[in-house]
């Protein structure tokens, strides 16, 4: 068994500093031939992962949060989940870990996560769907949630801050963004399992396209989304006064916001989003400005879980 272990280049504080070395040590102790991949940036790491896959490995393991999952699925996507495809193992050790939450993986527990990967190797892994983004003729993949609107603006703001770390930075950025945020005029075309496309105009604070259940480290915007049902959950948050938004926001962590009059969720297989001056994020990573199209690719990847 030859395993490539890609380690988050930003993991440089607290217990996360040692997670990569612990993961490498665990798999070497099982007798695996481990290719340890460490680089100074995500771009360099993505290139190193590509070279390792070209050389031939039996599995790719990523150590980190949703950004590392995003790197992994873009390296491996399109393999169709077949028995010969390289599967992905996840050692969740980031700030958000939202896709790991969807899969029910142990969070910030390296040994437990590695044991789940070992079990996945023995069983052949779990096929999951991925979202496929088409933007300006280019293709990109995501595992969890693509957001275009208020959440993406919060991500933009939080990414520009060096302090505080973790969820506090996201929550503070959200409050700061809320002061100046204005509802967005979207044009949406969605395709269900049975129709040829329905185009509609929507004024909203946020539209997300979800394969997973949560964003922002446990905000369960689409709590009933499944990563293996062949569908995406289209989440719409209509405009709310600030005071009402702040009242609804805490309920998102429990999923109790479902049923609120400002919230709508549709199950779709494909969606096109258009709006002026709106940038989309997926798995917490910047994708680019709208318009873009997202469709679901069933069983696009095997997860070792």
Number of C-alpha atoms within 10 A of each C-alpha: 12 16 23 25 26 28 26 28 19 14 19 10 8 8 11 21 16 13 23 25 15 15 24 24 13 17 20 15 10 10 10 15 16 20 17 18 20 17 16 10 11 17 11 14 20 19 13 18 25 16 11 19 18 9 8 13 17 16 23 26 25 29 29 26 26 30 21 28 28 21 22 26 23 19 20 22 26 16 16 19 22 14 11 9 17 23 28 27 28 30 32 29 28 21 18 24 29 29 28 23 20 20 16 10 19 20 18 19 14 23 15 14 23 24 17 20 24 18 14 19 20 10 11 16 22 18 20 22 27 30 31 21 23 16 16 12 7 7 12 17 28 31 27 31 27 28 25 26 24 25 24 24 22 22 22 20 17 23 15 9 12 8 10 11 11 13 15 12 18 22 14 15 21 19 13 14 19 16 9 7 15 14 16 21 15 23 16 20 17 22 19 16 12 8 9 9 16 11 13 10 12 18 16 20 21 21 27 27 28 33 29 32 24 27 28 22 19 19 19 24 29 26 20 14 21 20 25 18 13 20 25 33 25 24 20 20 23 17 18 14 7 13 8 10 14 13 9 15 12 13 15 18 17 13 18 15 19 18 10 10 9 16 16 16 20 15 18 23 21 24 22 19 20 18 19 12 10 19 19 26 23 27 29 25 19 15 20 15 17 19 20 18 20 24 22 25 22 19 22 24 26 27 25 26 24
